[in-house]
Amino acid sequence: MRALNKKMMTLACATCLTIGMGVVACADTVDLGYGLYGSTSPTVKAVEVMRVPTDAKLRNNEQSQIISVANKAAVDAVNASLKLQAPAQIEPMKGDVLDGFSVYQLQGTDKQGHHVGQLVVVDYSKNAIDQVIGMNKTILEKVPDAKKTAIKSSISKYVDSYSKEKAQQQLQGLKSNTIEGAKLAKDLKTINDKLPAQIMGAFDKMLATDKNLSPKSKEEFRSYVDFMAKQVSLDATHVAYKPVQTRYGTAVTGDLRGSLKYDGFRNTYSLIGYAVPTDKGVALQLLLSDDSSHDYWANELNHMYQTQSLKGGK
């Protein structure tokens, strides 16, 4: 009996060791949108938080409802912004902005410690891109010449509609840009000067739709948010973008390293993004983490995308 137990223990230990080694050595697969898939490094684990497939046939009822609500919110937000900021009257956006999206938590470890990042993938539809191009064309035609300089780099000057080939061609000629130091500090001051008013503007619109609060409660609530808004500011040490060649074709990548400050407290963050043109739209991937993990996740994404710089981006 002891001999049998010993053999069983040996088999159990060997099985656990084999499974454990398998878990460590196996890469995870993530959906990067529009039929693109990426594999993490063997030491990085990907946990799916939420996913709405690009292909509507693969969605369940809950996923269909989620994407419907998300698209309505996106269209409403775009149209509300157009009413306030568009320098000319244009047709409102219609149809779907998003063809799908997914969210993952990525987990990794190195000599520096544990690293956690949130990977958000958005399928930005051709329908939405074509409408944006059309809107920009309308604006260029209607606005006075004095205002055209502000939109002189509009993509609508060069294309009438979106296609993967046109997008890749535009990206190949894109020049890289890095903003740091005094220039970045100046830009941040401009942003922070306007930030409280922008926060309150958005809050007032939300408050106007609330039918349950009394006028007195609204005023008290508004005073509190107004006080908080004046304590918030953004800081950054690095902003950059460049065109790259990836395993999925020509793309553009960018990163932002900064912090959000409130009443003396500071929360640091890093945002690394990729935009990959596809036949059906642009697949956007954004990885958000703490700033201390920036280099770790930048290396991981370079591995996943097999990123190479383009001559046009130098």
N, C-alpha and C positions, 0 to 999 in steps of 0.2 A: 504493500500500500504506500509506504514511504517512497519507494522507487517511482511509483505512478505519480504521486504528488509532486515529486521533484521534476519529473518530465513535464508535467502540466505547468508548473511554475516557470520552467525554462522556456516552454513554448509561449506562455503568456508574455514573458519579458521580451522575447524575440519579436513577437507580434507588435507589442507596444513600441518597441524601438524602431521597427520597420515603418509603422504608421507615422511615428513622430518624425523620422527622417524624411518620409514622403511629404509630410506637411511643410517642412522647412524647405525642401528642394523644389516644391511645385509653385510655379508662378500663377497668379490670378489674372482673369480676363475681365476687362471693363469695356462697356459699350461707349464708344466715342461719338456716336451719332451717325445717321445716314448710312448704316451698314459698315462703319469703320469700327474695328475692335483693336484694343491694345493689351499687351501683356506686361504685368509688373515684373520687377526683379524678383528672383526667388525669395528674397528676404522681406519683401513688402507684401502685406496682406490688404486686400480690398474687400470691404463690407458694403453690400448694397443697402442704401437707405430708402431710396425710392426710384422707380423706373417706369416711364411711359414709352413703349416702343414706337419707333418711327412708323412702322407698318401698322395701320389701324386694325388689320385683320388679327394681329397678335395681341391686341389689348382686351382686357376683361372689362366688365361694366364700370368698375371703380376707376380704372385707368382712363376710360373714355370720358367719364364725368370730370376727372381731374384736369385733363387737357382742355376740355371745353371751358371750364371755369377760368383756367390760366389764360386761354386765348381771349376770352371776353375782357378779362382784366387788362391784358396787354393792349388790346385795341382801344379800350376806353382811355387808358393812360396816354397812349400816343395821340389820340384825338383831342384830349383835354390839353395836352402840351401844345399841340398845333394851334388851338384857338388862342392860347395866351402868347405864344412866341413867334408864330409864323409871320413873316413880314408881308405876306400876301395871302389872299383868300384861295384856299385849295380844297380839293375834294377830300373828305375824311377817309381814313383807312378802312378797308373791308376785308373779310375773310380771316384766314388763320395767319398768325405771326409765328407760332411755334408748331413744328411737326412732331415734336417729342422732346423729352428731356430725362435726365437721370442724375442721381446724387449718390456718391460713394464716400465712405470714410476710408482713407488710406493710412496704414500703420506701418512704421518701420523703426529699426533700431541700429545704431552704430556706436562708435566709441564715445560720441558726444552725449548719448542717451536716447530716449524715445522721441519719435517724431510722429505727429498726427496731422493730417491735412484733409480738407473737404474738397472733393473733386465734383464740380457741377458741370454737366454737359447739356447744351441747349442746341436744338436743331432749328436754326433760323431760316424760315421758309423762303423759297424763290418768290412766292406770291408777295410777301412783305417787302423783299428787296426791290422787286420791280416797281412796287407802288412808291417806295421811297425815292427811287431814281426819277419816277414821273413827277413826284412832288417837287423835287429839286429843280427839274426842268421848268416847271410852271413858275416857281419862285424866280428863277433866273430871267424868265421872260417878262415878269410883271413888276419886279422891284425896280426902283430908280437906279441909275448907273452908280450913284454914290454908295449904295449899299451892296453892290455886286462884289466889291473887293473883299467883303467879309466871307464870301462863299466862293472865292476864285478857284479853290482847289476841289470843288465839288466833282465827284466821279461822274455825275450826269452830263458833264461837258464832253465826255469821251465815249460813253456807252448809252444805248437806248434801253437795254434790258440786261438782265443777269444771265450769265452762263459760266460754267466752270472754266472754260478756256479764256474768256475775257477777264475773269477775276485773276487767274494765274498770271496772265500777261501784265496786268496792272501791278501785281505784287512784285514781279520780277524787276520792275523799274523803280520800285519804292526805295527811297533812301532811309537808312537807319537813323535813329535819333535818340540821344540820351540827354536827359535834363537833370542836373545836379547843382549843388552850391548856390550861388547868389541868384541865378536865374530861377531855380526852383523855389527858393525862398520868396522871391518877388511874386511868382505865380500863386503860391500858397497864401500870401497875404491878401491878394485879390479875392481868392476863394473864401477865405475865412471872414473877410469883411462883409461878404454877401450871405454867408451861411445862415446867420440867425433869421434874416428876412425870408430866406427860402424855406427854412424849416417852418416858420410861422405861416407862410403862404400856403404850404401844403396842409398844415394843421387846420387852418381856418376853413379850407374847402371841405375837409372831413367833418369839422364841427358843424358846418352849415347843413349837412345832410342828416344830422342826428336830431330826431324829433322827440326824444325822450327827456333830454336835459332841459331844465328851466333856464331862462336867460341869466339868472344869478349864478347858477351852477356852471354855465358855459363861460361866464366872465371869470369866475374863480379858477376854473380849469385852464383857461387861456393864460391867465397871469402866471400860473405855475409853470406851464410849458414855455412861456416867454422867458422866464427866469432861467430855466434849464438850457434853453437854446443859446443864451448868451455865454454859457459856461463851456460850450462845446467848440473844439477847434481841431483841425486836421494838420498833421505834420508828415513830412516825407523826406527821405534821404536820396531816393533814386527813382526815376521814371524813365523807361526806355522801351523801344520797339524796333524790330528789324524783320526783313523777309528772310525766310529759311526754306531749305529743301528738306522734306521729311519722307518717311516711308509711304505717306499718303499723298505725296505730291507737294507742289509749292504752297507755302502757307505763310502766315505772319505770326510772330510771337512777341509778347511784351511782358514786362514785369514792373510792379510797383512795390516799393518797400517804405513803410511809414508807420504812423500811429494815430490813434484817436485819443484826444485828451479831454478830460472833463473834471473841472474843479480840482485841479492839481494831480489827478490820477492819469495814468497813461496805459493804454493797451496797444501793444505793437502787433503788426500784421504784415504779411507778405502775400501778394497776389500775382500769380503767374498765369498767363493766358495764351491760348493758341486759337487761331481762326483758320479752318481748313476748307477751301472751296470744294464742293461736290456738285454732281449734276442736278440734284434736287434743292440745293440751298447751301448755306454755310454752316458747318459744324463748329460750334464754339465750345471750348473747354477751359474752365477756370479752376485753378487750384488755390485755395485760401488756407494759410497756415500762420503760425507765429513767425515773426521775423527771424528768430534764432534758427528756424528750420529751413530758411530760404534756400541755402546752397544744397542741402540734402535733397529737397524736392526738385530743384532745378536740374540736378544730375539725374534724378529718377525719370523726369519727363524727357530729358535728352536721350536717355536709354530707350524709353518707350517709343518715342517718335523717330529715333535715329537721326537727330537734328544735325544739319550741316548748313553753315552760313552761305548766303548767295553773294556773288560779286556785286550785284546791284545794291546790296544792303550795306556796303562798306562806306 
